[in-house]
């Protein structure tokens, strides 16, 4: 089994974001692996341990994103590749999916691609489906369990968590699978894994290495533009205690205030 995990480096979930001159900044807050992608690399490692093969991590971003790949290596991924190029700045989900697809094709024979369901910064959740479209592979989203994977028969059976319940799907490999919380419990990197990852040499690819048309990525190829970004205005609130001799009296006063504020 040759498995590719697509990860993204994002601000820490506790980071306090600010907008300066229409640019989002998180100050000195640390950058981490997108939490949803942790479930993806854990599932890749579990499948590798069960069926054999290799797990390869790739990410697209600035040179600092190499730290996210080192995390993947520290937990057990076999290889990692960084896609970085100045022309990629400003890429939206379609451009990201195109670039990742070109990288996966460059890797050669791949049986399965795993991603988290979305990134916590953009929150679009569009990349997995678009990636599958570029590759021409089956896309399985919202996966909470991989019931069975048969490398010989080239099939995969998964459970998808939907609003109305769980859906069981069977598909042919290769496939693109986006996973959600609950599929597993991501492991922590070991001390030896951290040491090994710190010494690893991670190859970097640019758009020329992947054969990506610069006009289709970055700000030049983005379908979505952000002409202005601003913080939401601070809303002042106050707390008022409603008192009464009985619950009925308190409820009546509350209802009157809600009506007066046109809440109901």
C-alpha positions, 0 to 999 in steps of 0.5 A: 500500500502506498498512502499519501497524507495531505496536511496543512500547517495552521495557527494554534487553535488558541491563537488570537488572530488580528487584522493589520492592514487587511492582513490576518496575523496571529503574532507569535502564536505557534503553528501546528498541524491542522488538527483534522489532519492528525486523524488522517496521518494516524489512519495512514499509519494504522493502514500501513501497519496492517497492510504494509507499504509506505505513508508519505506526507505532503504539504503546500505552504511557506518554508516554515511548513516544513515543521508540520512535515517533521511532525508527520515523520516523527509519528511514523510517516516514511517520507515527506515533501514540501511544495513551496513557491512564491507564486503559490501565495494567495492560492484558494482551494481549487489552486491548492487541490490542483497543486496537490494533485500534481504532486501526488502524480509525481510520486508515482503509484499511489493507492490512497490519499487521506486528508482531514475533512477541512482546515481550521483556518479556511474551513471550506472543506473543498480541497478533498473533493476537488483533489479527487476530481483532478486525479479522476479518483473516487472521493469519500468524505466524512469518513468515520471508519474504514471497515475494510481495505483489500489491496489485492482486490483494490477495494475499500469499504467505509462508513460516512457520518451524515446528518441522517445517520451512517452510510456504508460505501464501497469503492475501487482504489485508488481513492481520496478519503477525508476523515473526521474526529472519532475515526481514531486517536492520533498518537504522540511522536516518540522521543526517537521519532522526534530525533529522527525527524529533526535530522531528516532532509525534506525535498521541496518542489516548486511549480516548475517541478510539478508542471503547474501553470503559474497562471492557475495558482496563487492570486493570479489563478484564484477564483475567490479574492479577499479585497478587504479583511476586517475584524468584527466590531466589538459588541458591548453587552451587559448582564441583568439579573431578573428577580421575582418571588416565584418562577412564574413571575421571573418567567413573565418578566423575562418574556416582557424584556425579550419582547421589548428587545424584539428577540421574540 
